[in-house]
Amino acid sequence: MSLPPPLPRVLVTGANGFLGRHLVAELLRRGYPVRALVRPGSAASPALPPLQALPIEVVEFDLAPAATKATMTSLAAGCGAIIHVAALAQVNPARNPAVVLTNLSGTENTLRMSRQPGIERFVYVGTANVFGFGTKAHPGDETRPYTGRRYGLDYMDSKRAATDRVLTAVAREQLPAVLVHPTFMLGPGDARPTSGTLLLALHAGRLPGYPLGGKNYVHVHDVAVATVNALTQGRVGESYILGNENLSYKEAFGLMAEILGVRAPRWPVLPPLANFYGVVCGLKARLTGRPAQVNSGMTAVANDGHYFTAQKARTELSLPQTPVSQAVADAFAWFKTHGYV
């Protein structure tokens, strides 16, 4: 009886990030050899073990600057697949050249890695915000055109542009790419923290009110599972929104507050007030030269309902659907264990 062929080595960019860590763990759980690409000097948080302690190969390299073809080829040598998750997800300040450089140049360089024999699958990790959102009754999906340009956020615009770069490579170069687009991820291991900042602010009582918009939430582990599934599932050239529950901010903050054991914000922040606050913060940022707490783009996003459906990913990528309440509980338990609260 012949043995099954060995699993291909998978190159993971941004392996030190919130999702990247979960991807590495999921790949190892399934027996994939892993090469982790991290920025030089991007040391892990003391709350997390160093990647070098795991049975993987770790390579330090900055994907953003231009690099030679030989360099890019060597980084992916011996790999059969690439998962490109590295990105700069900052929305404050709204306009940030570093965000554009990281998200666009980083994607272009990773695409250059994929242009060599042996790469059988390229999984690009984007964001659901590159599609048009909808209502709870009629949520946005992968067919909705991008509407985020009106917010003036380089993060959204650069991720849309990077998505288009990947789709162009599929059409012109037959790149074997599958694109996955997570919504708002929650869960354990958010060491910096990123999305978990919302939970920490709520626990500390720094959210006196709630905006009238909402968004889609998903457990980070579910995203990792579906992303690894995309190595063997899904259709080349297709995009998949990875999400779960659509909640208004009032609903989400109420759910989180109950789990955290704190009082939920009671007062709605009406759009005119939210927009005024965004303008004031923008003026403060220009006067001081430092980003304020929020900006006009962020408040505009909070006023809208960024609701999506993940039906396509559930069907074609076997996306799990862990309740968001569990994602919140897992995230908060991790924060407590590691001294964040």
C-alpha positions, -999 to +999 in steps of 0.1 A: +000+000+000+016+033-011+019+062+013+001+095+005+024+122-009+040+145+016+023+178+023+038+208+006+059+234+026+037+265+031+052+300+033+033+322+056+039+360+054+031+380+085+034+349+107+039+369+138+006+386+137-028+378+153-041+357+124-006+346+113+000+329+146-033+310+143-025+300+108+009+286+118-007+266+146-034+252+122-009+243+096+012+224+121-018+207+135-025+193+100+011+183+094+022+210+070+059+220+070+060+258+076+083+286+066+073+317+085+082+351+071+085+380+096+097+415+095+132+420+109+130+431+145+093+422+149+099+404+182+070+385+196+051+399+226+062+385+259+028+370+262+035+347+232+063+321+227+088+331+200+081+315+166+116+301+168+104+278+196+080+261+172+090+233+148+091+257+118+116+276+097+116+314+105+130+339+080+133+376+087+126+398+056+108+431+050+084+426+021+076+462+015+108+476-002+117+465-037+138+434-039+156+414-067+139+386-085+166+362-071+158+372-036+121+367-039+127+334-056+150+322-029+124+331-001+099+307-016+123+280-028+111+245-018+076+257-010+045+244-027+021+271-014+020+306-001-004+322+024+000+360+022-014+375+054+011+402+061-005+437+061-006+469+081-041+473+094-039+508+107-067+533+101-054+562+122-041+584+107-064+580+078-037+587+052-005+568+059+021+561+032+035+532+053+001+514+051+001+518+013+037+507+009+032+476+031-001+465+017+006+471-020+044+466-023+042+437+001+016+420-021+034+427-053+066+412-039+048+381-026+032+377-061+068+377-075+076+348-051+047+329-066+060+331-102+082+300-100+076+263-106+063+244-077+038+270-063+005+252-066-017+275-045-015+312-035-039+322-007-043+359-003-058+372+029-077+405+024-106+421+043-144+420+038-143+458+035-131+455-001-167+446-009-199+466-006-217+461+027-254+456+031-281+454+057-289+426+081-318+416+059-297+419+027-260+416+037-232+423+014-214+395-004-185+390-028-204+404-058-209+439-042-187+466-057-163+484-033-178+514-016-151+521+010-134+549-009-157+574+005-142+570+040-107+582+029-088+554+047-056+542+031-060+509+047-093+500+029-081+516-004-048+498-003-064+464+005-088+469-024-059+477-047-039+447-035-069+425-041-071+438-077-034+430-081-040+394-072-070+391-095-050+406-124-023+380-118-050+353-119-064+366-152-031+373-169-007+348-155-030+320-144-019+324-108-035+296-088-049+320-062-078+318-038-087+350-020-102+351+016-115+382+033-121+381+070-145+404+088-138+416+124-118+388+141-119+381+179-103+354+199-072+345+220-037+355+213-042+391+202-010+402+219-005+437+205-036+440+208-055+448+176-093+440+175-091+431+211-086+468+219-124+471+218-128+446+246-102+462+267-117+496+263-151+483+272-138+465+302-120+498+314-152+518+310-139+539+281-169+535+259-196+557+272-218+553+242-224+533+210-225+544+174-256+535+153-238+512+128-226+477+132-204+450+117-198+413+111-178+394+137-159+360+135-137+338+156-100+341+145-097+303+147-125+299+122-107+322+099-075+302+103-093+269+095-110+282+064-077+299+052-058+267+055-087+249+038-082+272+009-050+254+001-070+225-012-106+238-014-122+267-031-121+278-067-091+296-083-098+333-088-127+334-064-130+355-033-146+343+000-158+364+029-149+348+062-174+360+087-202+349+110-226+371+130-239+405+120-244+427+151-252+463+156-228+480+180-255+481+206-260+444+203-223+437+202-214+459+232-242+444+252-230+408+244-194+417+253-204+436+285-223+406+297-194+383+292-169+408+306-191+414+337-193+452+331-221+477+323-228+481+286-227+516+271-262+530+274-262+561+252-265+561+214-240+584+196-260+599+168-242+603+134-241+642+136-223+640+169-200+612+158-191+632+127-185+663+147-162+644+171-143+630+141-138+665+127-126+679+161-101+650+164-089+657+129-082+693+138-064+682+170-042+659+150-032+686+125-024+710+153-004+685+174+011+664+146+000+633+164-030+610+156-060+617+177-083+590+192-103+587+160-106+604+127-135+614+104-131+582+084-134+560+114-165+578+127-181+575+092-174+538+092-190+535+127-222+551+115-227+525+088-238+489+091-210+468+076-230+436+074-219+406+053-228+370+045-203+342+046-225+317+029-201+311+000-172+304+024-193+281+045-202+261+014-169+260-005-143+264+022-160+246+051-158+278+072-167+269+109-192+291+127-181+293+163-205+316+182-192+352+186-200+349+223-173+322+224-148+343+205-154+371+231-150+348+260-119+332+246-103+366+239-111+380+274-099+348+291-066+351+272-063+388+282-069+380+318-044+351+319-017+372+303-022+403+325-039+427+302-067+433+326 
